Amino acid sequence: MTDRPQAWDEERDVVVIGSGCAGMVSTLLASKKGLDVLLCEKSSQVGGTTASSGGVVWIPNSREARAAGVADSPERVKEYLRHLLGRYYRADLVDAYVESAPAAAAAVQEGTQMRFKLMPAMSDYQASLPGGMAGGRSLEPERFDGRRLGKDFELVRPPIKRLMLLGGLSVDKRRIDEFLNPFGSLRNFFNVAGTLARYAMDLTRYSRGTDIGAGNALIARALLSLRERHVPVWLDAPLVSLVGDAHGGVQGVVIQRDGKPVRVRARRAVVLAAGGFPRNPRLREEFAKDFPHDQSVAYKGNVGDALEAARRIGAAVDTELASPCWWTPTSKYRERDGSESTILYGYLDRSRPGMIAVNAAGKRFVNDSNSYHDIVYAMFKDGVHENSRFYLVCDRRFVWRRGFGNMIRPYQPFLGRYVRNGYVARGRTIRELATRIGIDPDALAATVERHNGFCKTGVDLDFGKGSDPYNRMFGDPAVKPNPNLSPIAHAPFFALRIHPASLGATVGLKTTADAQVVGTDGAPIPGLYACGNEMASVFRGFYPGGGSTLGPGLVFGFRAVEHLARAQRTEETRTAMAA
């Protein structure tokens, strides 16, 4: 335990560390319980990784799904998770999640500015498994007008800049086609013109557009809700240490603020929700040494400082998971100054027909229409080491219609600069392309020929591409007989090297089903909770569906607050009876 201070500078009922989805939800729900709560964020803006995410939460049996007539049940959800997680299935956590998810999503919206809507077409990521669903288990935040926050809008961490148009315009992905073809119809023209006019006005007052969606909307809505409840939010206030008590519990925190340590007593609890360790090379080596990677798209401040603070007072880390991180494919782009940027695998081209993923032997190793997490997990199973290489391969027609790697947008006539700076390789034939990327030409040619044969029959005999509802979400209905299979046949041909990158950590602090942090002795540490990516994932390194990272943050933040509120009521009852 850390040394106990002789005096406190501040006192609160609850102190929450971190301002992503889990931290915001925990703070908001604690305030709704009438608790005096303080939110501490290490950076100058709120949102963490959530702010640049899709903002989706996986909430089976939500009230939104029931209202839409979705036929689901807790038993079916558990059946799906049992088949997906296999030997890693932890019944106490799964039962708690499935039981509390609908109530958690409802509670965070009641009396607040938080709003979610059903994504009826968002399939589970392994929907073909028993208990899987082709839609109805994922919710997304409703879009938000950032002007409602006034000057506080600048406190919301912006999305990844390359994913915004014109450097600061957040466009709903459902409207991408309008912007790619603004003159395709009068409706497209007026919608795009109106959006650009609004954006121009925004830039006279703000640093970016204020019509926001996805995770940015989630965080903005949560911040507005906290402001309306007058909940204090400390920015530039990193956690220094947890303060233990004489009974093995936690009684407060030390926060760095204005260059000075501030001792804050937490009368009821400290909730850790600081995003885990994906940006810490030392902790990646400790917990993910069998999954070597040097790329991450998580918020740069997610370096495991809260996890380390908990370990210093005796908290246990749960490593009994199938995978230590959530994954996504990325590429590397050499900037003009010589530096390299990590480029997130884009949804314009991801999983679309006419592209395959191959390894250094020129062979397919995965159904590339599977989820981003599953693609990288397959990369690791195939073998990721210093000399391993993985590529996406396609033809010019694909690049023209879909773009490539999120750097190359659709309908670009000239690609020479991307070839010259090494972002993509180009060949007049498949064999020439193979030579340029150091792959056996005969092997790659045979792989492409076999793939093209599957396009004629519509049946991928090797990986089943297009056979799963999630695959078909990203298919092209105009492509027959399989919307996920289109031949690679129109020269020139292109290859993009892909690299594994973490979205966040699944390894985290070991907890009970009520998000109580567990010590190395196996007992809960009184007064200490963890949720979000600070807590070891309920899904144990698997990815059930859209929102499998933020969903648990919401649900176990809810369960943590419910548990500490029950403990408070029990204590008050005992005090009253004793009196």
C-alpha positions as CSV (number, residue, x, y, z in Angstrom):
1,M,0.0,0.0,0.0
2,T,1.1,3.6,-0.6
3,D,1.7,5.8,2.4
4,R,-1.4,7.3,3.8
5,P,-1.5,11.1,3.9
6,Q,-2.0,12.9,7.2
7,A,-4.6,15.2,5.7
8,W,-6.8,15.4,2.6
9,D,-7.1,18.3,0.3
10,E,-10.5,17.3,-1.1
11,E,-13.2,14.8,-0.2
12,R,-15.8,13.2,-2.5
13,D,-17.9,10.1,-2.3
14,V,-16.5,8.7,-5.6
15,V,-13.5,9.5,-7.7
16,V,-13.4,8.3,-11.3
17,I,-10.2,8.1,-13.2
18,G,-10.5,8.4,-17.0
19,S,-13.1,10.1,-19.3
20,G,-13.8,7.5,-22.0
21,C,-17.1,5.7,-22.2
22,A,-16.6,3.8,-19.0
23,G,-15.5,6.7,-17.0
24,M,-18.1,9.1,-18.3
25,V,-20.9,6.5,-17.7
26,S,-19.7,5.7,-14.2
27,T,-19.5,9.4,-13.3
28,L,-22.9,10.1,-14.7
29,L,-24.6,7.2,-13.0
30,A,-23.0,7.9,-9.7
31,S,-24.2,11.5,-9.8
32,K,-27.7,10.2,-10.6
33,K,-27.5,8.1,-7.4
34,G,-27.0,11.3,-5.5
35,L,-23.3,10.7,-4.9
36,D,-20.7,13.5,-4.8
37,V,-18.5,12.4,-7.7
38,L,-15.3,13.8,-9.2
39,L,-14.0,12.9,-12.7
40,C,-10.3,13.1,-13.3
41,E,-8.8,13.1,-16.8
42,K,-5.0,13.2,-17.4
43,S,-5.2,15.2,-20.7
44,S,-6.7,18.5,-21.6
45,Q,-9.6,17.0,-23.4
46,V,-12.2,14.3,-22.5
47,G,-13.0,11.2,-24.5
48,G,-9.9,9.0,-24.7
49,T,-10.1,6.3,-27.3
50,T,-13.9,6.4,-27.2
51,A,-14.0,9.9,-28.8
52,S,-12.4,8.6,-32.0
53,S,-14.3,5.3,-32.1
54,G,-17.5,4.3,-33.7
55,G,-19.3,4.8,-30.4
56,V,-21.2,1.5,-30.8
57,V,-22.3,-0.5,-27.7
58,W,-23.2,-4.2,-27.8
59,I,-26.4,-4.4,-25.7
60,P,-28.4,-7.6,-26.4
61,N,-32.1,-7.4,-25.5
62,S,-32.1,-3.6,-25.2
63,R,-35.4,-1.8,-24.9
64,E,-34.7,-0.3,-28.4
65,A,-34.4,-3.9,-29.8
66,R,-37.6,-5.0,-28.0
67,A,-39.5,-1.9,-29.3
68,A,-38.3,-2.9,-32.9
69,G,-39.6,-6.4,-32.4
70,V,-36.2,-8.1,-32.3
71,A,-36.7,-11.7,-31.2
72,D,-33.9,-12.4,-28.8
73,S,-33.4,-13.8,-25.3
74,P,-30.7,-14.0,-22.5
75,E,-30.4,-17.7,-23.1
76,R,-29.7,-17.2,-26.8
77,V,-27.0,-14.6,-26.0
78,K,-25.3,-16.9,-23.6
79,E,-25.5,-19.8,-26.1
80,Y,-23.7,-17.6,-28.6
81,L,-21.0,-16.5,-26.1
82,R,-20.5,-20.1,-25.0
83,H,-19.7,-21.2,-28.5
84,L,-17.6,-18.1,-29.3
85,L,-15.5,-18.1,-26.1
86,G,-15.2,-21.8,-25.6
87,R,-12.9,-22.8,-22.7
88,Y,-12.5,-19.1,-21.9
89,Y,-16.1,-18.6,-21.0
90,R,-16.5,-17.1,-17.5
91,A,-20.1,-17.6,-16.4
92,D,-20.1,-15.1,-13.6
93,L,-19.1,-12.2,-15.8
94,V,-21.3,-13.3,-18.8
95,D,-24.3,-13.7,-16.6
96,A,-23.8,-10.3,-15.0
97,Y,-23.3,-8.7,-18.5
98,V,-26.3,-10.3,-20.1
99,E,-28.5,-9.6,-17.0
100,S,-27.5,-5.9,-16.7
101,A,-26.9,-4.7,-20.3
102,P,-30.5,-3.6,-21.0
103,A,-30.9,-1.9,-17.6
104,A,-27.5,-0.2,-18.0
105,A,-28.3,1.3,-21.4
106,A,-31.7,2.4,-20.2
107,A,-30.3,4.0,-17.0
108,V,-27.7,6.1,-18.7
109,Q,-30.3,7.6,-21.0
110,E,-32.9,8.4,-18.3
111,G,-32.8,12.0,-17.2
112,T,-29.6,12.7,-19.3
113,Q,-28.6,13.9,-22.7
114,M,-27.4,10.4,-23.6
115,R,-29.3,8.9,-26.6
116,F,-28.8,5.5,-28.4
117,K,-30.6,4.1,-31.3
118,L,-30.8,0.5,-32.6
119,M,-28.6,-0.7,-35.5
120,P,-30.9,-3.3,-36.9
121,A,-28.6,-4.4,-39.7
122,M,-25.4,-4.6,-37.5
123,S,-24.7,-8.3,-37.4
124,D,-22.9,-10.2,-34.7
125,Y,-19.3,-10.8,-35.8
126,Q,-19.7,-14.5,-35.7
127,A,-23.4,-14.6,-36.5
128,S,-23.3,-18.1,-37.9
129,L,-22.5,-19.6,-34.5
130,P,-25.4,-21.0,-32.5
131,G,-27.2,-18.2,-30.8
132,G,-25.7,-15.6,-33.2
133,M,-27.9,-12.8,-34.6
134,A,-27.8,-11.1,-38.0
135,G,-28.8,-7.8,-36.3
136,G,-30.4,-6.2,-33.3
137,R,-27.8,-6.4,-30.6
138,S,-25.8,-3.2,-31.3
139,L,-26.8,0.4,-30.4
140,E,-25.1,3.6,-31.6
141,P,-25.3,7.2,-30.3
142,E,-27.6,9.6,-32.0
143,R,-25.8,12.5,-33.7
144,F,-25.2,15.6,-31.6
145,D,-25.1,19.3,-32.2
146,G,-21.8,20.3,-30.6
147,R,-22.9,24.0,-30.4
148,R,-25.1,22.9,-27.4
149,L,-21.8,22.7,-25.4
150,G,-20.7,26.2,-26.2
151,K,-17.1,26.7,-25.5
152,D,-16.9,23.3,-23.9
153,F,-17.1,21.7,-27.3
154,E,-13.4,22.3,-27.6
155,L,-12.9,20.0,-24.6
156,V,-14.2,17.0,-26.6
157,R,-11.2,15.2,-28.2
158,P,-11.8,15.1,-32.0
159,P,-11.9,12.0,-34.1
160,I,-8.9,10.8,-36.1
161,K,-8.2,13.7,-38.4
162,R,-7.8,11.5,-41.5
163,L,-11.2,10.1,-40.9
164,M,-12.8,13.5,-41.2
165,L,-13.4,15.3,-44.5
166,L,-11.6,18.6,-45.1
167,G,-9.7,18.1,-41.9
168,G,-12.6,18.6,-39.5
169,L,-15.9,17.5,-40.9
170,S,-17.5,14.4,-39.4
171,V,-19.8,12.8,-41.9
172,D,-22.1,9.9,-41.1
173,K,-20.8,6.9,-43.0
174,R,-24.3,6.4,-44.4
175,R,-23.8,9.7,-46.3
176,I,-20.3,8.9,-47.8
177,D,-21.9,8.1,-51.1
178,E,-23.4,11.6,-51.3
179,F,-20.0,13.2,-50.8
180,L,-18.3,10.8,-53.3
181,N,-20.9,11.7,-55.9
182,P,-22.3,15.1,-55.0
183,F,-23.7,15.7,-58.5
184,G,-25.4,12.3,-58.8
185,S,-28.8,13.8,-57.9
186,L,-30.3,17.1,-56.8
187,R,-30.8,15.5,-53.3
188,N,-27.1,14.7,-53.1
189,F,-26.1,18.2,-54.3
190,F,-28.3,20.1,-51.8
191,N,-27.4,17.7,-48.9
192,V,-23.7,18.2,-49.5
193,A,-24.0,21.9,-50.1
194,G,-25.9,22.3,-46.9
195,T,-23.4,20.3,-44.9
196,L,-20.5,22.3,-46.3
197,A,-22.3,25.6,-45.5
198,R,-22.8,24.5,-41.9
199,Y,-19.2,23.5,-41.7
200,A,-18.0,26.9,-43.0
201,M,-20.1,28.6,-40.3
202,D,-18.8,26.3,-37.6
203,L,-15.2,27.2,-38.5
204,T,-15.9,30.9,-37.7
205,R,-16.4,29.8,-34.0
206,Y,-14.9,26.4,-33.5
207,S,-11.8,24.4,-34.6
208,R,-13.9,21.8,-36.4
209,G,-17.4,20.9,-37.5
210,T,-20.0,20.7,-34.7
211,D,-22.4,18.2,-36.3
212,I,-20.9,15.0,-34.8
213,G,-21.7,11.4,-34.5
214,A,-20.3,8.0,-33.4
215,G,-18.0,8.1,-30.3
216,N,-17.6,11.8,-30.5
217,A,-21.3,12.2,-30.0
218,L,-21.3,9.8,-27.1
219,I,-18.6,11.8,-25.3
220,A,-20.2,15.1,-26.1
221,R,-23.6,14.0,-24.8
222,A,-22.0,12.7,-21.7
223,L,-20.1,15.9,-21.1
224,L,-23.2,18.0,-21.5
225,S,-25.1,15.7,-19.1
226,L,-22.3,16.2,-16.5
227,R,-22.4,19.9,-17.0
228,E,-26.1,20.0,-16.4
229,R,-25.6,18.1,-13.2
230,H,-22.7,20.4,-12.1
231,V,-20.3,17.4,-11.8
232,P,-16.7,18.6,-11.5
233,V,-14.4,17.4,-14.2
234,W,-10.7,17.9,-13.6
235,L,-8.6,18.1,-16.8
236,D,-4.8,17.9,-16.9
237,A,-5.1,15.9,-13.7
238,P,-3.3,12.5,-14.0
239,L,-3.4,9.9,-11.3
240,V,-0.2,9.7,-9.2
241,S,-1.2,6.9,-6.8
242,L,-3.9,5.1,-5.0
243,V,-4.0,5.6,-1.2
244,G,-4.6,2.5,0.9
245,D,-6.1,2.1,4.3
246,A,-5.1,0.0,7.3
247,H,-7.6,-2.7,6.3
248,G,-6.3,-3.4,2.8
249,G,-8.8,-1.2,1.0
250,V,-8.6,2.1,-0.9
251,Q,-9.5,5.3,0.7
252,G,-8.4,7.9,-1.9
253,V,-6.1,9.0,-4.6
254,V,-3.2,11.4,-5.2
255,I,-3.8,13.5,-8.3
256,Q,-1.3,15.9,-10.0
257,R,-3.0,19.2,-10.6
258,D,-1.4,22.5,-11.5
259,G,2.0,21.0,-10.9
260,K,1.1,19.9,-7.4
261,P,-0.1,16.7,-5.8
262,V,-3.6,16.9,-4.5
263,R,-4.9,14.3,-2.0
264,V,-8.5,13.4,-2.6
265,R,-10.4,11.2,-0.2
266,A,-12.9,8.9,-1.8
267,R,-15.5,8.2,0.9
268,R,-17.1,5.4,-1.1
269,A,-15.0,4.3,-3.9
270,V,-12.4,4.9,-6.6
271,V,-13.3,3.8,-10.1
272,L,-10.5,3.1,-12.5
273,A,-11.4,3.6,-16.2
274,A,-8.3,5.0,-17.8
275,G,-8.2,2.8,-20.9
276,G,-5.6,0.1,-20.1
277,F,-2.0,-0.2,-21.4
278,P,-2.0,-0.5,-25.3
279,R,0.4,2.5,-25.7
280,N,3.0,1.2,-23.2
281,P,5.7,-0.9,-24.9
282,R,6.9,-2.4,-21.6
283,L,3.5,-3.6,-20.6
284,R,2.9,-4.9,-24.2
285,E,6.0,-6.9,-23.8
286,E,4.8,-8.2,-20.4
287,F,1.3,-9.1,-21.3
288,A,1.3,-9.5,-25.1
289,K,4.8,-10.9,-25.9
290,D,3.2,-13.7,-28.0
291,F,1.4,-11.1,-30.1
292,P,4.2,-8.8,-31.2
293,H,3.1,-5.4,-32.6
294,D,4.3,-1.8,-32.5
295,Q,1.2,-0.1,-33.8
296,S,-1.8,1.1,-31.8
297,V,-4.8,3.3,-32.7
298,A,-5.8,3.7,-29.0
299,Y,-5.5,7.1,-27.4
300,K,-1.8,7.9,-26.8
301,G,-2.4,8.4,-23.1
302,N,-3.5,4.8,-22.6
303,V,-0.2,3.7,-21.0
304,G,-1.4,1.7,-18.1
305,D,-0.8,4.2,-15.3
306,A,-4.0,3.3,-13.5
307,L,-3.3,-0.4,-13.9
308,E,0.2,0.1,-12.5
309,A,-1.1,2.1,-9.5
310,A,-3.5,-0.7,-8.7
311,R,-0.8,-3.3,-8.9
312,R,1.3,-1.3,-6.5
313,I,-1.4,-1.8,-3.8
314,G,-1.8,-5.5,-4.5
315,A,-4.3,-5.8,-7.3
316,A,-4.2,-8.8,-9.6
317,V,-4.0,-8.7,-13.4
318,D,-6.2,-11.2,-15.3
319,T,-4.2,-12.8,-18.2
320,E,-6.3,-15.9,-18.8
321,L,-7.7,-14.7,-22.1
322,A,-7.4,-15.9,-25.7
323,S,-5.9,-12.6,-26.9
324,P,-4.4,-9.7,-24.9
325,C,-5.8,-7.0,-27.1
326,W,-8.5,-5.9,-29.4
327,W,-7.1,-5.8,-33.0
328,T,-7.4,-4.0,-36.3
329,P,-5.3,-4.1,-39.5
330,T,-3.4,-0.9,-40.2
331,S,-0.9,0.3,-42.8
332,K,2.0,2.7,-42.5
333,Y,2.3,5.9,-44.5
334,R,5.5,7.8,-44.9
335,E,4.9,11.5,-44.4
336,R,6.7,14.2,-46.3
337,D,9.0,14.9,-43.3
338,G,10.1,11.2,-43.3
339,S,8.0,10.2,-40.3
340,E,5.6,7.2,-40.4
341,S,1.9,7.4,-39.5
342,T,-0.4,4.6,-38.6
343,I,-3.4,4.4,-40.9
344,L,-6.5,2.7,-39.7
345,Y,-8.0,0.1,-42.1
346,G,-10.9,2.0,-43.7
347,Y,-14.5,0.9,-44.0
348,L,-14.8,2.0,-47.6
349,D,-12.6,-0.9,-48.8
350,R,-12.6,-3.2,-45.8
351,S,-14.3,-6.5,-46.6
352,R,-15.5,-5.4,-50.1
353,P,-15.5,-7.8,-53.0
354,G,-12.4,-7.8,-55.2
355,M,-9.7,-8.0,-52.5
356,I,-7.8,-10.8,-50.7
357,A,-5.3,-10.9,-47.9
358,V,-2.2,-13.0,-48.4
359,N,0.9,-13.8,-46.4
360,A,4.6,-13.8,-47.4
361,A,4.1,-17.2,-49.1
362,G,1.5,-15.7,-51.4
363,K,-1.3,-17.7,-49.8
364,R,-4.6,-16.6,-48.3
365,F,-4.8,-17.1,-44.6
366,V,-8.1,-15.6,-43.6
367,N,-11.6,-14.6,-44.7
368,D,-10.9,-10.9,-45.2
369,S,-14.6,-10.1,-44.9
370,N,-14.5,-11.1,-41.3
371,S,-14.2,-8.5,-38.6
372,Y,-11.1,-6.4,-38.2
373,H,-10.3,-8.2,-34.9
374,D,-10.6,-11.6,-36.4
375,I,-8.4,-10.7,-39.4
376,V,-5.5,-9.7,-37.2
377,Y,-6.1,-12.7,-34.8
378,A,-5.7,-14.9,-37.9
379,M,-2.5,-13.0,-38.7
380,F,-1.1,-14.0,-35.4
381,K,-2.2,-17.6,-35.8
382,D,-0.5,-17.6,-39.2
383,G,2.7,-16.3,-37.5
384,V,3.7,-12.7,-36.9
385,H,7.4,-12.1,-36.3
386,E,10.0,-9.6,-37.4
387,N,10.2,-10.9,-41.0
388,S,6.6,-11.8,-41.6
389,R,4.6,-9.9,-44.1
390,F,0.9,-9.6,-45.0
391,Y,-0.6,-7.8,-47.9
392,L,-4.0,-6.8,-49.3
393,V,-4.1,-7.5,-53.0
394,C,-6.6,-6.0,-55.5
395,D,-6.8,-4.5,-59.0
396,R,-7.3,-1.0,-60.4
397,R,-11.0,-1.3,-60.7
398,F,-11.3,-2.1,-57.0
399,V,-9.1,0.9,-56.0
400,W,-11.1,3.2,-58.3
401,R,-14.5,2.2,-56.7
402,R,-13.5,1.5,-53.1
403,G,-10.2,3.3,-52.4
404,F,-7.4,1.5,-50.7
405,G,-6.0,1.5,-47.2
406,N,-7.9,4.7,-46.1
407,M,-5.2,6.9,-47.6
408,I,-6.3,6.4,-51.2
409,R,-9.9,7.6,-51.6
410,P,-12.2,6.3,-54.3
411,Y,-12.2,7.8,-57.8
412,Q,-8.6,9.0,-57.7
413,P,-7.2,9.0,-61.3
414,F,-3.5,9.3,-60.3
415,L,-1.8,6.9,-57.8
416,G,1.8,7.5,-58.7
417,R,2.7,9.3,-55.5
418,Y,1.5,6.4,-53.4
419,V,3.6,4.0,-55.4
420,R,6.7,6.3,-55.3
421,N,6.6,6.8,-51.5
422,G,6.2,3.0,-51.0
423,Y,2.7,3.1,-49.5
424,V,1.4,0.6,-52.2
425,A,3.2,-1.6,-54.7
426,R,2.0,-1.8,-58.3
427,G,2.4,-4.3,-61.1
428,R,1.2,-4.7,-64.6
429,T,0.6,-8.4,-63.9
430,I,0.1,-10.4,-60.8
431,R,3.5,-12.0,-61.2
432,E,5.2,-8.5,-61.5
433,L,3.3,-7.4,-58.4
434,A,4.5,-10.5,-56.6
435,T,8.1,-9.7,-57.6
436,R,7.8,-6.1,-56.3
437,I,6.7,-7.3,-52.9
438,G,9.1,-10.2,-52.6
439,I,6.5,-13.0,-53.0
440,D,6.9,-16.1,-55.2
441,P,5.2,-15.1,-58.4
442,D,3.8,-18.6,-59.1
443,A,2.3,-18.8,-55.6
444,L,0.5,-15.5,-55.8
445,A,-0.7,-16.1,-59.3
446,A,-2.1,-19.5,-58.3
447,T,-3.8,-17.9,-55.2
448,V,-5.5,-15.2,-57.3
449,E,-6.5,-17.7,-60.0
450,R,-8.1,-19.9,-57.4
451,H,-9.9,-16.9,-55.8
452,N,-11.2,-15.8,-59.2
453,G,-12.6,-19.3,-59.7
454,F,-14.6,-19.0,-56.5
455,C,-16.0,-15.8,-57.9
456,K,-17.6,-17.7,-60.8
457,T,-19.3,-20.3,-58.5
458,G,-20.0,-17.9,-55.6
459,V,-18.6,-20.4,-53.1
460,D,-15.3,-19.8,-51.4
461,L,-14.1,-23.3,-50.6
462,D,-11.1,-22.2,-48.6
463,F,-12.5,-19.6,-46.1
464,G,-16.2,-19.3,-46.8
465,K,-16.1,-15.6,-47.7
466,G,-19.7,-14.3,-48.1
467,S,-21.3,-17.2,-46.2
468,D,-21.8,-15.2,-42.9
469,P,-24.3,-12.3,-42.2
470,Y,-21.4,-10.1,-41.0
471,N,-19.6,-10.7,-44.3
472,R,-22.6,-9.8,-46.3
473,M,-23.0,-6.5,-44.5
474,F,-19.9,-5.3,-46.4
475,G,-20.8,-7.0,-49.7
476,D,-22.0,-5.4,-52.8
477,P,-25.5,-6.6,-53.7
478,A,-24.8,-5.9,-57.4
479,V,-22.1,-8.5,-57.4
480,K,-23.4,-12.0,-58.2
481,P,-23.6,-14.8,-57.3
482,N,-21.7,-13.9,-54.0
483,P,-21.7,-10.2,-52.9
484,N,-18.3,-10.7,-51.3
485,L,-16.5,-12.2,-54.2
486,S,-15.3,-10.3,-57.3
487,P,-12.4,-11.3,-59.5
488,I,-9.0,-9.6,-59.3
489,A,-8.5,-9.2,-63.1
490,H,-8.2,-5.6,-64.2
491,A,-4.6,-4.4,-64.5
492,P,-2.6,-2.8,-63.0
493,F,-2.6,-4.7,-59.7
494,F,-1.9,-3.3,-56.2
495,A,-0.7,-4.6,-52.9
496,L,-0.7,-2.9,-49.5
497,R,1.3,-4.2,-46.6
498,I,-0.8,-4.5,-43.5
499,H,0.4,-4.5,-39.9
500,P,-1.3,-5.7,-36.7
501,A,-2.4,-2.9,-34.4
502,S,-4.2,-2.8,-31.1
503,L,-7.5,-1.0,-30.6
504,G,-7.2,-1.5,-26.8
505,A,-6.2,-4.0,-24.2
506,T,-8.4,-7.0,-23.2
507,V,-5.9,-8.0,-20.4
508,G,-6.7,-5.9,-17.4
509,L,-7.4,-5.8,-13.7
510,K,-9.1,-8.9,-12.3
511,T,-12.5,-8.1,-11.0
512,T,-15.7,-9.6,-9.6
513,A,-18.9,-9.5,-11.6
514,D,-19.6,-6.2,-9.8
515,A,-16.4,-4.7,-11.2
516,Q,-14.6,-4.9,-7.8
517,V,-10.9,-5.1,-8.3
518,V,-9.5,-8.4,-6.9
519,G,-6.2,-8.6,-5.0
520,T,-3.5,-11.1,-5.5
521,D,-4.9,-12.9,-2.5
522,G,-8.2,-13.5,-4.5
523,A,-10.3,-11.2,-2.3
524,P,-12.0,-7.9,-3.5
525,I,-10.1,-4.8,-2.6
526,P,-12.6,-2.6,-0.7
527,G,-13.3,0.7,-2.3
528,L,-11.7,-0.1,-5.7
529,Y,-13.5,-0.8,-9.0
530,A,-12.4,-1.0,-12.6
531,C,-14.4,-0.9,-15.8
532,G,-13.8,-0.4,-19.5
533,N,-10.4,-1.5,-20.8
534,E,-9.0,-1.2,-17.3
535,M,-10.9,-4.3,-16.4
536,A,-10.1,-7.7,-18.0
537,S,-12.6,-8.2,-20.8
538,V,-15.8,-10.2,-20.1
539,F,-15.3,-11.5,-23.7
540,R,-11.8,-12.9,-22.9
541,G,-10.1,-11.7,-26.1
542,F,-13.0,-12.5,-28.5
543,Y,-15.1,-9.9,-30.3
544,P,-18.8,-10.9,-30.3
545,G,-20.2,-7.9,-32.2
546,G,-20.1,-4.2,-32.9
547,G,-19.6,-2.4,-29.5
548,S,-17.8,-5.2,-27.7
549,T,-15.3,-2.8,-26.2
550,L,-17.7,0.1,-25.2
551,G,-20.6,-2.2,-24.2
552,P,-18.7,-3.7,-21.3
553,G,-17.5,-0.3,-20.2
554,L,-21.1,0.9,-20.0
555,V,-22.4,-2.3,-18.3
556,F,-19.7,-2.8,-15.7
557,G,-19.6,0.9,-15.0
558,F,-23.3,0.6,-14.2
559,R,-22.7,-2.5,-12.1
560,A,-19.9,-0.8,-10.2
561,V,-22.2,2.1,-9.3
562,E,-25.1,-0.1,-8.3
563,H,-22.8,-2.2,-6.1
564,L,-21.3,0.8,-4.2
565,A,-24.7,2.4,-3.9
566,R,-26.0,-0.9,-2.3
567,A,-23.1,-0.9,0.0
568,Q,-23.8,2.7,1.0
569,R,-27.5,1.9,1.7
570,T,-26.5,-1.2,3.8
571,E,-24.1,0.9,5.8
572,E,-26.7,3.6,6.4
573,T,-29.2,1.0,7.5
574,R,-26.8,-0.5,10.0
575,T,-25.9,3.0,11.3
576,A,-29.6,3.8,11.8
577,M,-30.3,0.5,13.5
578,A,-27.4,1.0,15.9
579,A,-28.6,4.5,16.8
